[in-house]
Amino acid sequence: MADVQIGIAAALEQFAPRESVDLAALAERHGFSGQMAADHFQPWVPAQGEASFVWSVLASLAENTTGDLGPGVTCPSFRQHPGMVAQAAATLEATYPGRTWLGIGSGEALNEHMFGAYWPEAPERVRRMLEALEIIKKLFGGTDVKHNGEFFKLHNTRLWTMPDPAPPVYIASAGPYTSRKTGELADGLITPGASLDKLAGIVENFAKGARKAGKDPDAMPKLLQVHLSWAATDEQAWANALEQWPNGGMKFPKADIRSPFDFEQMAKLVRREDFEGRMVVSSDPDEHRQALQRYIDAGFTRIYLHNVGRNQQEWMEVFGREVLPKLTA
């Protein structure tokens, strides 16, 4: 598995920061490499119970692990001004050179709406994200920057703590337009686990955008986040999925939902069959291995896993012994 990296997605909406750091160190001891940390201001559902500040936790993760790490993903256009996100990412990379990356997205109301009077429709959110990316890349250039755009202003300033090189910027994309713009404007792609047909379309659009900008899409990182539910029994795996990650069975866009309590009410409608084709729920490690191998065979070699239950130590031990060694590039 030399050419494949399997890391974990640190679920900061489920685990307190100290526990997240301890779990990351344990994951590394079991053969996982790399961290994708969730940037949440609220949990998805109240049962998850946490939402720590991602940049603080990333620094602690870096101190206690040796692999790559980044926010997966942060929104640089509502709760946080893109200049602040650029400063946070530059500082993290300056402290842990060569290990970090910046993952950005267009945002979800759950985490962003409380800081603004109006929550815009998706096209505006994407425009805001792309303008934020422009500001971040200008600041990563290391010189004085001024910006007066549709959504943001930045008076003449620079990042005084600026590593060389700057951290790469990846965009979370799952649709045709954003994946195409990601290939054109960003350094790499982040996308959630989905059907192979859907992923193929995302990668194809990403490649079109990259080639338009004169870049080689095959040489650009493509990060995949995979949610799964493993437990010692199928019943416990299903209980974990339905209680801790019911959004995995919600077959509709979730970016406009504002409250964990609203998610909790919607979760009452989720049934087992709603997870079909969206997430593997099983006590059989080999079933999970087969699903991951299909992603690897499709060309994804940086995969970050999120086991949705609270049985993290047992899961890491089982996957470190029975799944990771059997994956092949």
KOLVO-278074 format. One record per residue: x, y, z of N, C-alpha, C in turn; residue in three letters. Coordinates in steps of 0.05 Angstrom, whole numbers, padded with zeros to 5 digits, always signed. Layout:
BEGIN
XYZXYZXYZALA ...
REM end
This chain:
BEGIN
+00016-00024+00000+00000+00000+00000+00017+00025+00000MET +00042+00023-00011+00061+00045-00009+00051+00071-00023ALA +00035+00068-00044+00025+00092-00058-00002+00101-00050ASP -00013+00089-00029-00040+00096-00019-00038+00106+00009VAL -00050+00129+00015-00051+00141+00042-00079+00139+00052GLN -00082+00125+00075-00108+00124+00088-00106+00138+00115ILE -00119+00161+00117-00119+00176+00142-00146+00175+00155GLY -00150+00192+00176-00176+00193+00189-00187+00221+00187ILE -00213+00223+00188-00227+00249+00190-00234+00253+00219ALA -00220+00272+00231-00225+00278+00259-00252+00292+00262ALA -00271+00278+00274-00298+00289+00276-00301+00307+00300ALA -00294+00332+00297-00295+00351+00319-00323+00357+00328LEU -00343+00350+00312-00371+00353+00321-00380+00330+00338GLU -00363+00309+00341-00370+00286+00358-00353+00283+00383GLN -00327+00291+00380-00308+00286+00402-00296+00311+00412PHE -00292+00313+00438-00279+00336+00451-00251+00338+00440ALA -00239+00362+00441-00213+00366+00428-00191+00348+00439PRO -00190+00345+00465-00168+00328+00476-00172+00299+00467ARG -00196+00290+00467-00202+00262+00458-00195+00260+00428GLU -00201+00280+00412-00195+00279+00383-00165+00277+00379SER -00149+00291+00395-00120+00290+00392-00110+00263+00400VAL -00120+00252+00422-00111+00225+00431-00118+00204+00410ASP -00142+00206+00398-00150+00187+00378-00133+00189+00353LEU -00125+00213+00346-00108+00217+00322-00081+00203+00327ALA -00069+00206+00350-00044+00193+00357-00047+00162+00356ALA -00070+00153+00367-00075+00124+00367-00078+00113+00338LEU -00092+00129+00321-00096+00121+00294-00069+00117+00280ALA -00050+00135+00285-00024+00133+00272-00010+00108+00281GLU -00013+00100+00306+00000+00076+00316-00012+00051+00303ARG -00037+00053+00293-00050+00030+00280-00046+00031+00249HIS -00030+00050+00239-00024+00049+00211-00038+00070+00194GLY -00056+00087+00205-00068+00108+00191-00048+00131+00188PHE -00051+00147+00166-00032+00169+00162-00048+00193+00152SER -00046+00215+00167-00059+00240+00158-00085+00245+00173GLY -00092+00271+00174-00116+00280+00189-00131+00300+00172GLN -00157+00296+00170-00175+00316+00159-00194+00324+00182MET -00192+00349+00191-00207+00357+00215-00231+00374+00207ALA -00254+00367+00218-00279+00381+00211-00280+00409+00224ALA -00288+00429+00208-00292+00456+00218-00321+00461+00223ASP -00330+00458+00247-00359+00461+00254-00362+00481+00277HIS -00383+00497+00274-00391+00514+00296-00413+00501+00313PHE -00427+00483+00300-00448+00467+00314-00445+00438+00305GLN -00454+00419+00321-00455+00391+00311-00478+00387+00292PRO -00478+00365+00277-00501+00360+00259-00526+00355+00275TRP -00524+00338+00295-00547+00332+00313-00538+00335+00342VAL -00556+00341+00360-00549+00345+00388-00534+00321+00400PRO -00541+00297+00391-00528+00273+00402-00498+00273+00399ALA -00488+00287+00378-00459+00288+00374-00446+00304+00396GLN -00456+00328+00402-00449+00341+00426-00425+00359+00427GLY -00410+00362+00405-00385+00378+00406-00383+00397+00382GLU -00365+00416+00383-00359+00433+00360-00336+00451+00368ALA -00311+00440+00369-00288+00456+00377-00276+00471+00354SER -00259+00491+00360-00247+00508+00340-00225+00494+00325PHE -00229+00490+00299-00212+00472+00284-00183+00480+00284VAL -00177+00506+00283-00149+00515+00281-00134+00508+00306TRP -00146+00511+00329-00133+00503+00354-00127+00473+00355SER -00147+00458+00346-00143+00429+00347-00122+00419+00327VAL -00122+00432+00303-00102+00425+00283-00073+00428+00294LEU -00068+00449+00309-00041+00453+00320-00035+00430+00340ALA -00054+00422+00356-00050+00400+00375-00046+00374+00360SER -00062+00370+00339-00059+00346+00323-00031+00344+00311LEU -00021+00367+00301+00006+00367+00290+00027+00360+00310ALA +00024+00369+00335+00043+00363+00356+00044+00334+00364GLU +00022+00320+00359+00019+00293+00369+00019+00272+00347ASN +00022+00280+00322+00024+00261+00299+00046+00270+00280THR +00050+00254+00259+00072+00261+00240+00062+00264+00212THR +00037+00258+00206+00027+00259+00178+00017+00286+00170GLY +00004+00287+00146-00007+00312+00136-00032+00319+00151ASP -00041+00344+00149-00065+00352+00163-00075+00378+00151LEU -00102+00381+00153-00114+00406+00144-00144+00406+00151GLY -00156+00430+00150-00185+00432+00155-00200+00421+00132PRO -00218+00402+00138-00232+00390+00115-00262+00391+00118GLY -00275+00413+00112-00263+00437+00101-00272+00461+00117VAL -00259+00485+00112-00267+00509+00125-00280+00528+00105THR -00298+00545+00114-00312+00564+00097-00299+00592+00101CYS -00286+00603+00081-00273+00629+00085-00289+00653+00077PRO -00315+00651+00079-00331+00673+00068-00355+00682+00085SER -00359+00671+00109-00381+00681+00126-00371+00685+00154PHE -00367+00663+00168-00359+00665+00196-00330+00675+00198ARG -00314+00669+00178-00286+00678+00178-00279+00692+00152GLN -00268+00716+00155-00259+00731+00131-00236+00715+00118HIS -00235+00715+00091-00213+00700+00078-00185+00708+00087PRO -00182+00734+00095-00155+00742+00104-00148+00727+00130GLY -00167+00723+00148-00162+00708+00173-00156+00679+00167MET -00171+00667+00148-00166+00639+00141-00138+00637+00129VAL -00130+00656+00112-00103+00655+00100-00082+00657+00122ALA -00086+00675+00142-00067+00677+00163-00065+00652+00180GLN -00088+00640+00186-00088+00615+00202-00073+00593+00187ALA -00079+00590+00161-00066+00568+00146-00036+00573+00143ALA -00028+00598+00138+00000+00605+00135+00015+00600+00161ALA +00003+00607+00184+00016+00603+00210+00019+00573+00215THR -00001+00557+00209+00001+00528+00214+00023+00516+00197LEU +00025+00524+00171+00046+00513+00154+00073+00523+00162GLU +00075+00548+00171+00101+00558+00181+00111+00543+00205ALA +00092+00534+00222+00099+00519+00246+00105+00490+00240THR +00092+00478+00220+00095+00450+00213+00100+00448+00183TYR +00123+00457+00174+00127+00459+00145+00126+00432+00130PRO +00112+00434+00107+00110+00410+00090+00088+00391+00098GLY +00073+00397+00119+00054+00377+00129+00025+00386+00124ARG +00020+00412+00119-00007+00422+00121-00019+00429+00093THR -00045+00430+00092-00060+00440+00069-00085+00454+00078TRP -00095+00471+00060-00119+00486+00067-00142+00476+00049LEU -00163+00466+00062-00187+00457+00048-00209+00477+00052GLY -00221+00487+00030-00242+00507+00033-00268+00497+00019ILE -00290+00509+00027-00316+00502+00015-00334+00526+00015GLY -00358+00523+00004-00376+00546+00001-00394+00549+00026SER -00392+00531+00045-00406+00535+00071-00433+00522+00073GLY -00441+00519+00098-00468+00507+00105-00480+00525+00126GLU -00506+00529+00124-00520+00546+00143-00515+00537+00172ALA -00513+00511+00176-00509+00501+00203-00486+00514+00217LEU -00465+00521+00202-00441+00532+00214-00437+00562+00209ASN -00452+00573+00190-00446+00600+00182-00468+00621+00185GLU -00493+00611+00186-00515+00631+00184-00517+00650+00207HIS -00508+00641+00231-00512+00657+00255-00495+00683+00256MET -00477+00686+00236-00460+00709+00236-00468+00729+00215PHE -00490+00725+00201-00499+00743+00180-00529+00746+00180GLY -00538+00768+00169-00567+00773+00169-00581+00758+00147ALA -00566+00748+00127-00579+00735+00104-00562+00711+00095TYR -00576+00689+00091-00562+00665+00082-00568+00662+00052TRP -00548+00666+00034-00553+00667+00006-00558+00639-00007PRO -00568+00640-00031-00571+00615-00047-00544+00604-00056GLU -00544+00579-00065-00519+00566-00071-00501+00581-00092ALA -00512+00592-00114-00494+00605-00133-00479+00628-00120PRO -00492+00643-00103-00477+00665-00089-00456+00654-00070GLU -00463+00632-00056-00443+00621-00038-00418+00612-00053ARG -00422+00601-00077-00399+00592-00093-00383+00617-00102VAL -00396+00638-00110-00382+00662-00119-00366+00674-00095ARG -00377+00674-00072-00363+00683-00049-00338+00667-00043ARG -00341+00640-00046-00318+00623-00041-00296+00628-00061MET -00303+00632-00086-00283+00636-00107-00269+00663-00103LEU -00284+00683-00095-00271+00709-00089-00253+00706-00064GLU -00262+00691-00044-00245+00686-00021-00219+00672-00029ALA -00221+00653-00047-00197+00639-00057-00178+00659-00070LEU -00189+00677-00085-00172+00698-00098-00156+00714-00077GLU -00170+00722-00056-00156+00737-00035-00135+00720-00021ILE -00141+00695-00015-00122+00677-00002-00097+00673-00019ILE -00101+00669-00045-00078+00664-00062-00061+00690-00065LYS -00074+00713-00065-00059+00738-00066-00042+00741-00041LYS -00054+00735-00018-00039+00737+00007-00016+00716+00009LEU -00022+00693-00002-00001+00672-00003+00022+00680-00021PHE +00018+00700-00038+00040+00710-00055+00062+00724-00040GLY +00057+00732-00015+00077+00743+00002+00082+00773-00001GLY +00066+00787-00017+00069+00816-00021+00045+00831-00010THR +00046+00857-00011+00024+00874-00002+00000+00869-00021ASP -00024+00868-00009-00048+00861-00024-00070+00882-00018VAL -00084+00890-00039-00109+00905-00036-00130+00890-00052LYS -00154+00891-00041-00176+00877-00055-00202+00893-00051HIS -00217+00897-00072-00243+00910-00070-00262+00895-00090ASN -00275+00875-00079-00291+00857-00096-00320+00859-00091GLY -00335+00839-00101-00364+00838-00099-00372+00834-00069GLU -00357+00819-00055-00365+00811-00027-00345+00820-00006PHE -00319+00823-00013-00298+00828+00007-00281+00852+00000PHE -00272+00865+00021-00252+00886+00019-00228+00879+00035LYS -00205+00886+00025-00180+00882+00040-00162+00906+00035LEU -00158+00922+00056-00140+00945+00052-00111+00936+00052HIS -00094+00953+00043-00066+00946+00037-00053+00932+00061ASN -00046+00907+00058-00034+00891+00079-00020+00867+00068THR -00007+00852+00085+00006+00827+00076+00005+00807+00100ARG +00013+00782+00094+00017+00763+00116+00046+00764+00124LEU +00051+00773+00149+00078+00776+00158+00091+00750+00165TRP +00075+00731+00173+00085+00703+00177+00076+00687+00153THR +00094+00683+00134+00087+00671+00109+00108+00650+00101MET +00100+00624+00102+00120+00603+00095+00125+00602+00065PRO +00148+00591+00058+00155+00587+00030+00163+00558+00026ASP +00147+00542+00011+00123+00550-00003+00098+00552+00015PRO +00078+00565+00003+00052+00567+00017+00039+00539+00017ALA +00021+00535+00036+00006+00509+00036-00012+00507+00011PRO -00015+00484+00000-00033+00481-00023-00062+00485-00014PRO -00078+00494-00033-00107+00500-00027-00124+00480-00043VAL -00140+00465-00029-00158+00446-00042-00187+00456-00038TYR -00204+00450-00057-00232+00459-00055-00250+00434-00053ILE -00269+00435-00035-00289+00413-00032-00310+00417-00054ALA -00313+00397-00071-00330+00399-00095-00345+00373-00099SER -00371+00376-00106-00387+00352-00111-00405+00356-00135ALA -00404+00379-00148-00420+00385-00171-00404+00392-00196GLY -00416+00393-00219-00400+00397-00244-00387+00425-00245PRO -00401+00446-00237-00389+00473-00240-00366+00476-00220TYR -00371+00470-00194-00350+00474-00174-00326+00456-00179THR -00330+00431-00188-00307+00413-00193-00291+00423-00216SER -00304+00435-00236-00289+00446-00259-00273+00471-00250ARG -00285+00489-00234-00271+00512-00224-00249+00504-00205LYS -00253+00482-00191-00232+00472-00173-00207+00464-00189THR -00211+00449-00210-00188+00442-00227-00174+00466-00238GLY -00189+00486-00245-00178+00510-00258-00163+00528-00237GLU -00174+00531-00213-00164+00551-00195-00149+00541-00171LEU -00154+00516-00163-00142+00506-00138-00119+00487-00143ALA -00107+00477-00122-00085+00459-00124-00093+00430-00123ASP -00118+00425-00115-00128+00397-00113-00157+00397-00105GLY -00168+00373-00104-00197+00368-00100-00202+00353-00075LEU -00223+00361-00060-00234+00345-00038-00263+00338-00046ILE -00270+00312-00043-00297+00305-00049-00306+00282-00031THR -00332+00280-00025-00341+00259-00007-00345+00233-00023PRO -00344+00210-00008-00349+00185-00020-00377+00184-00032GLY -00379+00172-00056-00404+00171-00070-00403+00147-00089ALA -00423+00144-00106-00422+00122-00126-00398+00127-00144SER -00387+00106-00156-00364+00109-00173-00371+00125-00198LEU -00396+00122-00207-00405+00138-00231-00404+00168-00224ASP -00415+00175-00201-00415+00204-00194-00386+00214-00190LYS -00370+00198-00177-00342+00207-00173-00327+00210-00199LEU -00333+00192-00218-00320+00194-00244-00328+00220-00258ALA -00353+00229-00255-00361+00254-00267-00347+00278-00253GLY -00345+00277-00227-00331+00299-00212-00302+00301-00221ILE -00288+00278-00223-00260+00278-00231-00257+00287-00260VAL -00276+00279-00277-00274+00287-00305-00277+00318-00308GLU -00296+00329-00293-00299+00359-00294-00275+00373-00281ASN -00264+00361-00260-00240+00372-00248-00217+00372-00268PHE -00214+00351-00283-00193+00349-00303-00196+00369-00325ALA -00221+00374-00333-00226+00394-00354-00217+00422-00344LYS -00224+00429-00320-00216+00454-00309-00185+00457-00307GLY -00172+00435-00298-00143+00435-00295-00130+00439-00322ALA -00139+00425-00342-00127+00427-00369-00131+00455-00381ARG -00154+00467-00375-00160+00494-00384-00139+00514-00373LYS -00129+00509-00349-00109+00526-00336-00081+00517-00342ALA -00078+00497-00359-00051+00488-00367-00038+00470-00346GLY -00055+00457-00329-00044+00439-00308-00049+00410-00316LYS -00034+00393-00304-00037+00364-00308-00055+00353-00286ASP -00080+00346-00292-00098+00337-00271-00089+00311-00258PRO -00074+00294-00272-00065+00269-00260-00044+00273-00238ASP -00031+00296-00239-00010+00302-00219-00022+00318-00195ALA -00047+00325-00196-00059+00341-00175-00073+00323-00154MET -00070+00330-00129-00082+00313-00107-00112+00312-00109PRO -00123+00289-00104-00152+00285-00103-00158+00270-00077LYS -00169+00285-00058-00174+00274-00031-00203+00265-00029LEU -00207+00242-00017-00234+00230-00014-00240+00226+00015LEU -00263+00237+00024-00272+00232+00052-00294+00211+00051GLN -00290+00190+00067-00308+00167+00067-00320+00164+00094VAL -00347+00166+00096-00361+00160+00121-00369+00130+00121HIS -00366+00117+00144-00374+00089+00146-00382+00083+00174LEU -00395+00060+00177-00403+00052+00204-00395+00023+00208SER -00374+00019+00225-00366-00008+00232-00369-00011+00262TRP -00379-00034+00271-00380-00041+00299-00378-00072+00301ALA -00376-00082+00325-00372-00111+00328-00396-00127+00318ALA -00420-00115+00318-00444-00128+00307-00457-00110+00287THR -00472-00122+00269-00487-00106+00249-00507-00087+00264ASP -00520-00098+00284-00540-00082+00298-00528-00057+00311GLU -00504-00060+00322-00491-00037+00334-00482-00017+00313GLN -00472-00028+00290-00464-00010+00268-00488+00006+00259ALA -00511-00006+00257-00535+00009+00248-00544+00028+00269TRP -00542+00021+00294-00550+00039+00316-00532+00064+00316ALA -00506+00059+00311-00487+00082+00310-00494+00101+00287ASN -00499+00089+00264-00505+00105+00240-00531+00121+00244ALA -00551+00109+00255-00577+00123+00258-00576+00144+00280LEU -00561+00140+00301-00560+00160+00322-00539+00182+00317GLU -00515+00174+00308-00493+00192+00306-00490+00205+00278GLN -00500+00192+00258-00496+00202+00231-00521+00198+00213TRP -00544+00207+00222-00568+00204+00206-00567+00220+00180PRO -00551+00241+00180-00549+00257+00155-00537+00241+00133ASN -00523+00218+00139-00513+00201+00118-00536+00187+00102GLY -00560+00187+00114-00583+00175+00100-00603+00196+00090GLY -00595+00221+00091-00613+00242+00082-00607+00248+00052MET -00625+00242+00035-00620+00243+00006-00628+00270-00006LYS -00619+00291+00007-00626+00318-00003-00604+00337+00006PHE -00602+00360-00007-00581+00380+00001-00586+00389+00030PRO -00564+00393+00044-00567+00399+00073-00555+00427+00080LYS -00545+00441+00059-00531+00466+00065-00548+00488+00075ALA -00575+00486+00073-00592+00508+00082-00605+00502+00110ASP -00599+00479+00122-00610+00473+00148-00594+00486+00170ILE -00607+00500+00188-00593+00518+00206-00588+00507+00234ARG -00603+00487+00242-00601+00479+00270-00597+00449+00274SER -00580+00441+00293-00578+00413+00299-00605+00401+00308PRO -00622+00417+00320-00648+00407+00329-00666+00402+00305PHE -00663+00418+00283-00678+00412+00259-00668+00386+00246ASP -00642+00382+00246-00631+00357+00236-00642+00333+00252PHE -00644+00337+00278-00653+00316+00296-00682+00308+00289GLU -00699+00327+00282-00726+00321+00275-00727+00307+00248GLN -00711+00316+00229-00710+00303+00203-00699+00274+00205MET -00681+00270+00224-00669+00244+00228-00689+00223+00235ALA -00711+00231+00246-00732+00212+00254-00744+00198+00230LYS -00741+00210+00206-00752+00199+00181-00732+00180+00167LEU -00707+00179+00177-00686+00164+00163-00689+00134+00170VAL -00688+00117+00149-00689+00088+00153-00664+00075+00142ARG -00660+00050+00149-00636+00036+00140-00632+00037+00110ARG -00654+00033+00096-00651+00032+00067-00642+00059+00055GLU -00644+00080+00070-00635+00106+00059-00605+00109+00057ASP -00591+00091+00071-00561+00091+00070-00551+00076+00046PHE -00568+00061+00032-00560+00044+00010-00545+00061-00011GLU -00521+00052-00018-00506+00066-00039-00492+00091-00029GLY -00497+00098-00004-00486+00123+00006-00464+00119+00027ARG -00467+00096+00042-00448+00091+00064-00449+00062+00071MET -00426+00049+00076-00425+00021+00083-00430+00019+00114VAL -00450+00004+00121-00456-00001+00149-00454-00031+00153VAL -00434-00040+00167-00429-00069+00169-00409-00075+00191SER -00411-00099+00203-00392-00109+00222-00369-00125+00208SER -00371-00128+00183-00352-00145+00168-00329-00127+00157ASP -00305-00129+00168-00283-00112+00158-00278-00115+00129PRO -00282-00139+00118-00276-00144+00090-00296-00129+00072ASP -00321-00126+00081-00340-00110+00065-00330-00081+00062GLU -00319-00070+00084-00308-00043+00083-00283-00043+00066HIS -00266-00063+00068-00242-00064+00052-00249-00064+00022ARG -00268-00080+00014-00276-00081-00014-00286-00053-00024GLN -00301-00039-00007-00311-00013-00015-00287+00006-00019ALA -00268+00006+00000-00245+00024-00002-00228+00016-00026LEU -00225-00009-00031-00209-00018-00054-00220-00007-00080GLN -00247-00006-00082-00259+00004-00106-00252+00034-00110ARG -00251+00049-00089-00243+00077-00091-00213+00079-00100TYR -00196+00062-00089-00168+00062-00097-00165+00055-00126ILE -00180+00035-00134-00179+00026-00162-00189+00048-00181ASP -00206+00066-00171-00216+00088-00187-00197+00112-00188ALA -00175+00109-00173-00154+00130-00175-00150+00147-00150GLY -00166+00143-00129-00163+00159-00105-00142+00146-00087PHE -00120+00160-00082-00099+00148-00065-00094+00164-00039THR -00111+00184-00034-00111+00198-00008-00139+00197+00002ARG -00145+00179+00021-00171+00174+00031-00172+00178+00061ILE -00191+00193+00071-00194+00199+00100-00220+00186+00109TYR -00218+00169+00129-00241+00153+00139-00253+00165+00164LEU -00280+00165+00165-00294+00173+00189-00313+00150+00196HIS -00306+00135+00217-00324+00116+00228-00343+00131+00247ASN -00369+00130+00240-00388+00149+00252-00395+00143+00281VAL -00389+00119+00291-00395+00113+00319-00374+00123+00338GLY -00379+00119+00363-00360+00128+00384-00341+00106+00391ARG -00342+00083+00378-00325+00060+00383-00298+00063+00368ASN -00285+00086+00371-00262+00092+00354-00238+00074+00359GLN -00232+00069+00384-00208+00053+00390-00210+00025+00379GLN -00233+00012+00383-00237-00015+00372-00236-00014+00342GLU -00249+00006+00330-00249+00008+00300-00220+00011+00289TRP -00204+00028+00301-00177+00033+00292-00160+00007+00294MET -00164-00007+00316-00149-00032+00320-00157-00053+00298GLU -00183-00056+00293-00192-00076+00274-00184-00068+00245VAL -00188-00043+00238-00180-00035+00211-00150-00034+00207PHE -00135-00027+00228-00106-00028+00226-00096-00056+00222GLY -00110-00076+00232-00101-00104+00230-00113-00118+00206ARG -00139-00112+00199-00153-00129+00179-00160-00114+00153GLU -00157-00088+00152-00165-00074+00128-00141-00060+00115VAL -00127-00043+00129-00106-00027+00117-00084-00044+00104LEU -00075-00066+00117-00053-00082+00104-00062-00096+00078PRO -00088-00099+00074-00098-00114+00051-00105-00096+00027LYS -00104-00069+00031-00109-00051+00008-00085-00049-00010LEU -00090-00049-00036-00068-00049-00055-00071-00026-00075THR -00049-00013-00082-00050+00009-00101-00053-00003-00129ALA 
REM end
